[in-house]
Amino acid sequence: MRVLLCTYSAGYGHHKTAEAIKDAFLKINPDAGVYIVDPFKIGRPGINSLLISFYLQMVKRAPFIYRFIYEKAETSQNSRITAFWWKVIINRKFCQAMNTLILQEQPDIILCLHPFSAIAMRMWKNSAGKSGPVITGLLTDYTVHPFWWQLDLDGYFVSSPDLINDMTKHGIPPRRVWPVGIPVDSTAGSYRDKAAIRRSLGLNPETQTVLVMGGGLGLGGLDEIVRCLGTMGQEIQMLVVTGANPAIQENLTRLVAGVITAVKVFGFVNNVPELMAASDLIVTKPGGVTVAEALATGLPIIVWRPIPGQEERNTSFLVRKGLAVLAEDLQELVPKVRFALKVKSKAGHDLALANKSAARHIADIMNKTYIN
């Protein structure tokens, strides 16, 4: 068994998901060849860096532009302009690089964890004129962008049974859609002694704890959240994860000295399941992987400043199902935190979404459907 997991480097959730799937494959077959790659880094490294830089600056400084582009793409995927730009990006040089990669790794299955990588690999396969390998896609959000169903991949792994109809009504056969959830770290939801974890993190084991996250890049105005919740005093304590954003981490480290609530500030971490297990509530922008980890932990979720596009769609989905609460401004934040801590929420009660075995299910389905 040889599997190529294709990610995209804008954000960190896709890579975390790929690692979880790789671990699951290797548990089934320790001799399997499972490789994680970003096709754009290999085939178009220069333009890839420009695209990622443009995306990051857009979501930080001009999210309304990203919303416009996202919504436009939802309604005009087949436009000549869109098709032209993809042909510019997925050029002969890119296809030659993919030919070399496929020849080297000899995958039976390609699993794409981002629509851009799925588009790239489908265009490569079409240009190569070959029958194999099988190309599948994993949706790591609680929505379906037309990019996915218009590609007509060999199989789709979706985050919720609710999304099956979104796929099948656009011509994807039901037998090619599996509602498995979003794969998460195998340790998510496995910690049991909350007090012991809090002690290990230097926290008061008896005080209710709020985890604040802004994704891998520390987006969403973390300083505003800390200032706001910092007025709650000894009522709570906070864990704040700034991700790969040293400037925000430095600013917050200075800021917490002036608030009356106990706050621990972290940069980029690899122990998110442990931090979630120490917490009673998470305030976060709703990236699909972060939400999946919170659901697997049974952690109540307050959504804060979703990125336009997929995260706004995630928010609508979660709020509609009663799995999260949206705080629209700072005036709502403290009362909603107090209420959520008092009554708890339904986080993790939807077993179809809080699927800790999603990665294993994907590996099993691929093995049975495409290998054996």
Salt bridges, closest charged atoms under 4 A:
GLU19 OE2 - HIS15 NE2 3.23
GLU74 OE1 - ARG313 NH2 2.65
GLU105 OE1 - ARG2 NH2 3.80
ASP152 OD1 - ARG176 NH1 2.87
ASP154 OD2 - LYS125 NZ 3.87
ASP162 OD2 - LYS321 NZ 3.52
ASP166 OD1 - LYS169 NZ 3.77
ASP223 OD2 - ARG227 NH1 3.61
GLU224 OE2 - ARG305 NH1 2.77
GLU235 OE2 - ARG338 NE 2.67
GLU250 OE2 - ARG254 NH1 3.10
ASP280 OD2 - ARG198 NH2 2.49
ASP280 OD1 - LYS344 NZ 3.91
GLU293 OE2 - LYS16 NZ 3.10
GLU311 OE2 - LYS285 NZ 2.49
GLU312 OE2 - ARG67 NH2 2.47
GLU332 OE1 - LYS336 NZ 3.13
ASP350 OD2 - LYS321 NZ 3.71
ASP364 OD1 - ARG360 NE 3.36
